[in-house]
Structure formats: C-alpha cells, structure tokens
Amino acid sequence: MSQITITNRLAINNPYQDTESDFVAMWNPDTKEIGWLSKSALFSDASPQYNKITSEFGFSLIGQILTINPNWTWLIKKVGYSNISNIIFNIPLTSAPGMKRTDVVVANNLNSFTRLDGDESMSNPIAPAFLQPGLIATTIQVTFDSITVTPPPDLSGYATKEYVDSKTVYTNPTPTPVTIGGIPAGSTFDTRSMIQMWDALLYPELFPSLVNPSNTFSFNGSGVYETGFTIPSIIFNATFNRGSINPAYTTNGFRSGLPTQYNYTGPGLTNTVSASLSDSKNISNYLVANGVNTWAGTVSYSAGEQPLSSSGNPYNTPLPSGTTGSIGLSLTGTYPIFYGKSATPPVANQALINGGTKNVAISNGTVNIAFAAATEYIWFAIPQTSTDKTKWYVDALNNGNIGTPSDLFNNDVIVSINSPSGLWTGINYRIYLSNYATTTVGSMQLQN
C-alpha cells in the first residue's frame, strides 16, 4: 500500500474515534481503494508496511513440480527474510474428475515457503486458512488434470525501498539554475535513479589533494677540515617519501610506487637497488681533498596508482615512474691559518710556522685573530691562494693599513710551507710580519 498522511483528521469523515492520533489513508493499488489505519496500527509490528513481500523472483511449473526461484525477500513483523535457494513443491492433482482445489503458497518466518492444501469441491473451492506467521506468495488452482498458478504479486504499486531504488527514475533536460548540495548549476538528468539523485545531492563528488614524492639526503661530515685530514667515518642517510593521495578514496594513498634505486654521485659512494624507504652508506677513512668535496643523492621510483574521486571516478593521471630531485652535500678542505707572537722580530720561514698556532678556517675573507700580545711582535700566515690582506682593524680608533714598513704589518712574504702535522707539503703561504712590538686586546680583524 501507498501511504497518505492526513494531518487534520477532523476535516474528513472517517470511522475511527481515536482522539490521540492522526490516521493514515492507505491506497491499495490492486483494489484501487483507500482504507484507513491509525498511526498506532501503522507503526506497530502488525502494520502492513512491516508485513509484506518486498521483492520476488518468480517461479516455474513443469508438470506437477512447482519451483520457487531463490532470492525472494519479505518482512514479517519488521523482520526480514529471504530464500537463498530454490524451494520445490510436488502438487498433487484432485482425487476425481470434476473436483477442484485451491492451494496456497506462503512465505514463512523460516526463510522458506510452505504449501497449504485446500479442500476439494465440485463448485467453489475455498483457499485454506493459516494461523502461523506468513505472507501469501501465490495461489494454485488444481483439477483432476490441470494445475494453474497465479502470477506472483505485482509489487510495482508498493513504495518499497527496492522499488524506489531501482524503478523510480528522474529525467530533466533543463539545466539547473543554481547549485544545490552536490549538484552544480547547469546539471541535467537522464534516467537517474533515486539513489543516484540523493547521492549527488547529499554527497558531492570530491577530489583528493596530490603530493608528489620527495627524498632526503644527509650525512655527518659537514664542516671545514684541514686538507689531507683523514675522517674515520662518514655516514650518509637517504630516505624516500612516496607522496600522498589525500583522501585516498580506495587507492593505497601514495602518489608514487616504491623506490627502485638510490642513486649517488661523489667519492666513495655507489648506487643501491632497493625498494626500501631508506638507505644508508658509510665511507671509512675518507681523505679530505682541498676545496669543496661534494656528493649528491636522488631516488628512482616506480609508477603510482590512478587517483580517484569520492565517486570512484579517475582524477588527474597516475604519476609515472621517475626520479626525485638531486640533493647535494659537501664538506670543505682548506689549508689552515697560522699565527703567533714573539719577543723578537719574527723571520718568515718553516720554523716560524711550526712554532705557531693553527686555525683550520677559510681565509679568503676577513680573518679574526686574538693575538694576546703584550709589547710583542705578531705575525700571521695564509695560503697564497687566499686574498691578500690590506687592512687591520680592532675598533674605530685602533686600525690601519697593511703593506709598508710604517704600518703595523709589512707587505706579505711568500714562503713554501709543509704541514707541521705531515698532511700536505709545498704550499706557498703569505706570511705577514709586524714591523714593531705591540699590545693587543681582544680580536683583530685582518681584512682584504
């Protein structure tokens, strides 16, 4: 039955006198009549809406064998039932010519069907009554030489969920003027089911955010080292991030596939074929070269999955196999700065360097030295490849030039020097000697 709710029951003539609730008009599509049910009856477990066949899949009759096909569904007192397999009945004929009988097939509360025999009659046979919970699925007219089965009930007039979901469609070629819920302005509809309409309205199609894969590359060797120094161990660590499809919408949530190879350039490193999300390398006893020592790392990866929308439709394109951007690492090898002080005028030679203080630092720019001299001569030395120093500076009142006998420091003297610790040999150095004894406080800047 279809349902019509009457909100003002006093405006119509109905036979019920229930003053506590409204009544519901129930339309019967078979009799084309309206009947009345109180809401208390309608929403009880005895209500017709909770006791009905909701879907049928027919039957077949071959001779006297009636087979009810599987997957019928029905409700009895709000509880759903279904036959998962064929139900077979052998229908006996009447006992004599001229005799008639009406049998009934009932959907029961055991997920099956029951056949009830009627009484034989020469004139008008009566269908059998039944008391157990059940719903009439079909009736059978039986004679001495024939069996006729009434077609299954026509459910098209019942507003069941199955009917609304599968048989009610909406078509409208006129574009919608505004956006409503998830249906954008300008939409048209062609035989869209109610499920599709409601899903489109309440659950708009959403699209994920895509983040491409990335990598990291790091090591424990950054900094400045004296040229020729041996680093006992340099450890390199590489990682791979597969990126993301967010939300995943039934994909694996990763923009790319797994890594296929970790690629390296630079002294002491070789590539690693791996599907792991990380890789580690170790270089033992690394000899620092003069200048910038560099390494770089990338990660090659396999293709990713097709991103999907919330509706399961393809979005964008799968990420093809590829390689991440390169990440560079470096350390610097340099010839050190030497400096010192003495009570007598210093001499620019190897012995001066051997007796001085070493500072492993780059000397192309301003060099800062705390001589801590107390009426003493001072000196400093930098590799010849470094920029010549032309000024010294302590503060605004204490500064001057470098390069003449009258300045604090005379012009540089070039001398070939060997490393006092044996790391390198034959490197030309600029040695700057003070022209007179001085006292220093704090740090002195030696500028280009």
GICORUR-V889424 format. One line per field, one symbol per residue. ss: DSSP state (@ for helix, = for strand, . for the rest). psi: psi as a letter, one per 20 degrees, with the letter a starting at -180 (. if undefined). burial: 1 if it has 16 or more other C-alpha atoms within 10 Angstrom, else 0. A space follows every 10 residues. Layout:
# GICORUR-V889424
ss->???
psi->???
burial->???
This chain:
# GICORUR-V889424
ss->.=====..@@ @......... ..======.. ..======@@ @@.....@@@ .====...== ==..====.. ..====..== ==....==== .........= ========.. ..====.... =......... ...======= ==....===. .......... @@@@@@@.== ==.......= ..=.....== ===@@@@@@@ @@......== =..======. ...===...= ========== =..===.... ........== =====..... .==....=== =======... ========== =......=.. ...=...... .==...==== ====..==== ==.......@ @@@@..===. ......===. .....===== ===....... =====..=== ==......=. ..=====... ......==== ====...=.. ...====.
psi->qqpppohnhi iroqiqkoii qrqppopoig ikqprppqhh hgjriiqhij nqphqqkarq oocjopopqr jqqrpolipq rqpirqppqo oqrrhqqiqq qorppppakk kaqpppprqq qhenqpqqqq hqprpphrqp ppahjqpppp qqqojhipmr ggggghioqp poipqphrpo cjoqqjqrpo lprhghghgh ghmqpqqrpp pqrrrqprrk jqapqppiqo phpppppqrp pjaqoorhli rijphraqqh qppqqqpiqq qpoqjqjqqq qppqlpopqp bpoqqqprpq rrqrroqqrh jjqppbqqpr qaprqppqqq rppqprqqra qqhrprpnah hgghiappon qpjhbppppn hlqnlrqqqq pqqhiqpppi qqpgahinra rpirhirgpr qqppppqqph jjhrqkppqo ppqqirqrpq pbqppoq.
burial->1010000010 0000000000 0111111000 0001011111 0100101111 1111110110 1000011111 1111111101 1110010110 1011000011 1111111110 1111111101 0000101000 0001111111 1110001010 0000100111 0010000010 0000000000 0111000000 0111001011 1001011101 0011111110 1001111110 0001010111 1111111110 1111111111 1111000010 0001101110 0000010111 1000111111 1101111111 0000000010 0111011111 1111111111 1100110100 0110010100 1111011110 1110011111 1111000111 1111000000 1110001111 1111101110 0000000111 1111111001 00011111
